[in-house]
């Protein structure tokens, strides 16, 4: 056995390290010949899994009608433009060159020779494009254009490589640097018949800049091999209204220099259409009322709880055993209106807190109370401040609001359904409607809603005591103030749009709007004077583009007129029972809950980043949020339903802006 | 002295130094007093007849520290040449001889590798580096030997089986790495992409950088001690591929041939 392994061990011990193929391959091999520039451009990039030696060389060969150029290292060819040596990493070799070739070349070949002294090479699968004579903006390898900074006062002149198969930034990455300069800057308005539909950068749109343009005084930017350079001075104030700056741009090629006019168009002037919609929110005056029998007792314990919850201390405002159910609605409405008129002098909006203590189970009494509320509340809520904005009713039984005219004005507690999710009564009391009951052997645990029905309350206190039933610590209400100009417009079955104080956006017919849904957390709407029906804010930009209006009134949509803030002590109660003796105990904690519309927690609704308005140069190109200049994307046409967050170039940011 | 006389003397010594042998079979009553000490030769030759003191010229087991210099060549079985020079410290641990070495390795091109660089092929190799060796040797044979020429004193020679773990450090390979990245990569089994990228500029033409950071070697060491404590230590180790999986090494069973010289205290 040992003798059998010995040859294998010796073979392994003496085996040489094998050769490894570097697996070199061209990932980019592009050639472009520009007839107007008499220049052949070469771009290449080679990848090798095992790296490439520093001795490798790129070689080019081609022929024309006048010459035959055999394989020649690129480093030995005279270049038309500057080509930097590029470091593409240890496993790659890349670069570019530009050769003067006056006549159309043929048989263009590119290869990688692994070593200057070696015979082995790797041929490139070269793609060759020919660009014949034509317009400078489409048939030359470099276009020049201008952009403005955020303030629209400083021009940045830019050059952009334009090759059939190599992108602008890729040409820069591969080492190509072009010299360009601008001079004779002037400003004005382009003739109305200037068509920049195809020539989106406006390079070489004419032979020279328009004659009626006013010259800009000051120095021209220095010639540069970077892709961008700022003008040394701000524009003169006289040029503030001019939409365009024109200059003569000079670029180099194999034949010398080429001069053509270049344009810099100002950025759209954009601002917030209506920075913030503000509706002052007030702490409402609480009008407390108790409706209960005066000559008999239903439940003192329960009545005491209702008084504590709503903060009612006095005797009943209306004795239910002195008024028949048939007359209750009118009697209650009369009493309520009198109280409201009495309290109106305080100058505050009001919320009614009504405790309803009774043992009438048919529902006739609660219906009568709702009828009474219906006689007062709808009219009161539409008044300008001070007014009665709504009501919160604490009934002895579970119930709900059955009348449509007060459904959006009244909170009814406790809710009839356990879930309090009845879609017809979305604002019925939803404050912990369900009580928790857990039994663990000799122990039971429970919590009680802070606004319970009488039966539930009495059952609870019988086992866990009144001390563990919790108590309300404070109850406040917030209400938006209404002005004499306020106008409510119903939206659907439950919503209301209120135009509080004539807030509106004014616009010229040439203005353009942009709506940003991502920033929209405000239920704002607009309406026209010709059409009172509120429309979503998202529709305003398109509506203005199709049928411009001088003004758009702004309003807020809400589904309940006030917000109740209830702070109370919640008790997690327990009871231990043994030998027929029950000992209750409880753990108290503070809780806060809101009932009503949470919209009224704030009085300022920011629209600055939701609706933008452009009032000048709205059809000009735009920058996007990455700082890329998009000559085909104008504010007016492209940003009606998109967020406009431009990133403008700034002085000192370098000469190679993002321009893919 | 004849063989029988030598055996007889050894038998006498054995009788004096060892315990009493088992009782011989009953013999006839002695005829003369000397007959009581007679013993058959066969029985005498099978008995342990005694021990002799181990001959030592230098007791390396009683040394506390040995220091020396090492020079050698790495036979990587590729077209590059690698030589090393360094130092070693040796300690006696139990019955073993442990050593810690630090060597600088110089790699150079050869005409073969220069020609290889002209092709699209590479061969695995390693640029210049520092190597940290941790090793343990087990003596398997030792003794006093005479030296040539004759006037040279007798020496103590020890043949050891050696196992070694080697850590390779390429200076500058972590250029540009943060402190945390350095801590994360410096002990990993193979070189990181950053290290290989940095080493690309330093590699020899035609070389594909072997990514292994560790190597395991085994082999034989021959220590020759002079009486005063000087030692000469030729050594041959071969890299065994037990770490080839985690290190990703492309080198096979390469050899390390070195000689060390120093002094043991």
Boltz contact constraints between the chains, C-beta under 6 A:
constraints:
  - contact:
      token1: [A, 12]
      token2: [B, 253]
      max_distance: 6.0
  - contact:
      token1: [A, 13]
      token2: [B, 253]
      max_distance: 6.0
  - contact:
      token1: [A, 15]
      token2: [B, 252]
      max_distance: 6.0
  - contact:
      token1: [A, 16]
      token2: [B, 77]
      max_distance: 6.0
  - contact:
      token1: [A, 17]
      token2: [B, 77]
      max_distance: 6.0
  - contact:
      token1: [A, 17]
      token2: [B, 78]
      max_distance: 6.0
  - contact:
      token1: [A, 17]
      token2: [B, 123]
      max_distance: 6.0
  - contact:
      token1: [A, 17]
      token2: [B, 124]
      max_distance: 6.0
  - contact:
      token1: [A, 17]
      token2: [B, 251]
      max_distance: 6.0
  - contact:
      token1: [A, 19]
      token2: [B, 121]
      max_distance: 6.0
  - contact:
      token1: [A, 19]
      token2: [B, 123]
      max_distance: 6.0
  - contact:
      token1: [A, 20]
      token2: [B, 122]
      max_distance: 6.0
  - contact:
      token1: [A, 20]
      token2: [B, 208]
      max_distance: 6.0
  - contact:
      token1: [A, 21]
      token2: [B, 121]
      max_distance: 6.0
  - contact:
      token1: [A, 22]
      token2: [B, 120]
      max_distance: 6.0
  - contact:
      token1: [A, 22]
      token2: [B, 122]
      max_distance: 6.0
  - contact:
      token1: [A, 24]
      token2: [B, 120]
      max_distance: 6.0
  - contact:
      token1: [A, 50]
      token2: [B, 122]
      max_distance: 6.0
  - contact:
      token1: [A, 50]
      token2: [B, 208]
      max_distance: 6.0
  - contact:
      token1: [A, 51]
      token2: [B, 200]
      max_distance: 6.0
  - contact:
      token1: [A, 53]
      token2: [B, 117]
      max_distance: 6.0
  - contact:
      token1: [A, 53]
      token2: [B, 205]
      max_distance: 6.0
  - contact:
      token1: [A, 90]
      token2: [B, 197]
      max_distance: 6.0
  - contact:
      token1: [A, 90]
      token2: [B, 200]
      max_distance: 6.0
  - contact:
      token1: [A, 114]
      token2: [B, 120]
      max_distance: 6.0
  - contact:
      token1: [A, 115]
      token2: [B, 118]
      max_distance: 6.0
  - contact:
      token1: [A, 117]
      token2: [B, 118]
      max_distance: 6.0
  - contact:
      token1: [A, 118]
      token2: [B, 118]
      max_distance: 6.0
  - contact:
      token1: [A, 120]
      token2: [B, 119]
      max_distance: 6.0
